Amino acid sequence: MAVYTVSKEDESPVAAHRLFKALVLERHNVLVKAQPHVFSTGEIIEGDGGVGTVTKITFAPGHPFKYMLHRFDELDVANCYCKYTLFEGDVLRDNMEKVVYEVKVESVGTGSKGKITVHYHPKPGCSVNEEEIKLGQEKAHALYKQVEEYLVANPDVFA
């Protein structure tokens, strides 16, 4: 099956560099702090935070998934752009080869506008489950809003 792509844009009262740092550069730490009932650990297992860096995020005990690995493929911190790949972990299930994310956050006044494009690459002979993708997007958006609220309430974090 062909690559399945979805995009979403959101505006935020949080400055672009803060939102980018929280949701991209420090995501492996932020997920654990924001949702400790879902994620138990987040760590860099390879690299220095730049292109090629691999992060491992481990799910909390009792969660249906165990872990996932992401790799930064492209990174432009000055322009708040990143392309990274989810390439390993049981969240890919049996039908997905990888998931590639493109994130771009731009300044808009004192806040920002972010766009995420997600490319789902199914394994040969497999198809994409659109209901699972929709559910995953809803959970990701809820997390985004939770992090945004935290950053608004704590203006010194990632300043």
C-alpha positions in Angstrom: 0.0 0.0 0.0 1.1 3.6 -0.6 2.3 5.9 2.1 -0.7 7.4 4.1 -0.2 11.0 5.0 -2.1 13.3 7.3 -1.4 16.9 8.3 -2.6 19.2 11.1 -2.1 22.8 12.0 -2.6 24.5 15.3 -2.1 28.0 16.7 -0.7 28.5 20.2 -0.2 31.3 22.6 3.3 29.8 23.4 6.4 31.2 21.6 7.7 29.0 18.7 11.1 28.2 20.3 9.5 27.1 23.6 6.9 24.9 22.0 9.5 23.4 19.6 11.9 22.6 22.5 9.2 21.0 24.6 7.5 19.0 21.8 10.5 18.0 19.8 13.9 18.5 21.4 12.9 17.5 24.9 9.9 15.3 23.9 11.5 12.2 25.5 11.5 13.9 28.9 8.3 15.9 28.5 6.2 12.9 27.7 7.2 11.2 31.0 6.5 14.3 33.0 3.2 15.1 31.3 1.7 11.6 31.3 3.5 9.4 33.8 0.5 7.0 33.7 1.3 6.3 30.1 5.1 6.7 29.8 7.7 5.6 32.4 11.1 6.6 30.9 12.5 8.7 28.1 16.2 8.8 27.2 18.7 9.5 24.5 20.3 6.2 23.7 22.5 7.4 20.8 23.8 10.8 19.7 24.1 14.2 21.1 20.6 15.7 20.4 21.3 16.5 16.8 20.7 14.6 13.5 21.1 10.9 14.0 20.1 11.0 17.7 18.0 8.1 18.8 15.5 8.4 21.7 13.8 5.6 23.5 10.5 6.1 25.2 9.3 3.3 27.5 5.6 2.9 28.3 4.4 2.5 31.9 3.8 -1.0 33.3 0.4 -2.3 32.3 0.2 -0.3 29.1 -0.4 -2.4 26.0 2.8 -1.1 24.4 6.4 -1.6 25.7 8.6 1.0 24.0 9.3 3.0 20.8 12.5 4.3 19.2 12.7 7.6 17.2 15.6 9.1 15.2 16.2 12.7 14.2 16.6 12.7 10.4 16.7 16.5 9.8 16.9 19.2 12.4 17.0 23.0 12.1 16.6 24.4 15.6 16.9 28.0 14.5 13.9 27.6 12.2 12.0 25.2 14.5 11.9 22.4 12.0 12.5 18.7 12.5 11.9 15.5 10.6 12.1 12.3 12.7 11.2 8.7 12.3 9.6 6.2 14.6 11.4 3.1 13.4 11.1 0.5 16.1 8.7 -0.6 18.8 5.5 -2.5 19.3 3.5 0.7 18.6 4.2 -0.1 14.9 2.3 -3.3 15.3 2.5 -5.9 12.6 1.4 -3.7 9.7 3.7 -0.6 9.9 7.3 -0.4 8.7 7.8 3.2 10.1 6.2 6.5 10.7 7.9 9.7 9.6 7.0 13.0 11.3 7.7 16.5 9.9 7.3 19.3 12.5 7.5 23.1 11.7 6.7 25.8 14.2 6.6 29.4 13.2 6.3 32.6 15.2 2.9 34.4 15.0 2.8 37.6 17.1 3.7 36.5 20.6 2.6 33.0 20.0 3.1 30.4 17.2 1.6 28.3 14.5 2.6 24.7 14.3 2.2 22.2 11.5 2.8 18.5 11.8 2.7 16.1 8.8 2.8 12.4 9.5 3.7 9.8 6.9 2.6 6.2 7.7 4.7 3.6 5.8 2.9 0.2 5.9 4.8 -3.0 5.4 4.5 -4.6 2.0 1.1 -6.3 1.6 -0.3 -4.4 4.6 -2.8 -1.6 4.9 -3.2 1.4 7.2 -5.9 1.2 9.8 -7.4 4.7 9.6 -9.4 4.3 12.8 -6.2 3.5 14.8 -4.5 6.5 13.2 -7.4 8.8 14.1 -7.4 7.6 17.7 -3.6 8.1 17.8 -3.9 11.6 16.5 -6.6 12.5 19.1 -4.3 11.3 21.9 -1.3 13.2 20.4 -3.4 16.4 20.2 -4.6 16.0 23.8 -1.0 15.7 24.9 0.0 18.8 22.8 -2.8 20.8 24.5 -1.6 19.5 27.9 2.0 20.6 27.2 0.8 23.9 25.9 -1.3 24.6 29.0 1.8 23.8 31.2 4.0 26.1 29.2 1.4 28.9 29.5 1.2 28.4 33.2 5.0 28.2 33.6 6.5 30.9 31.4 10.1 30.3 32.5 10.1 26.6 31.4 12.1 26.3 28.1 12.4 30.1 28.0 
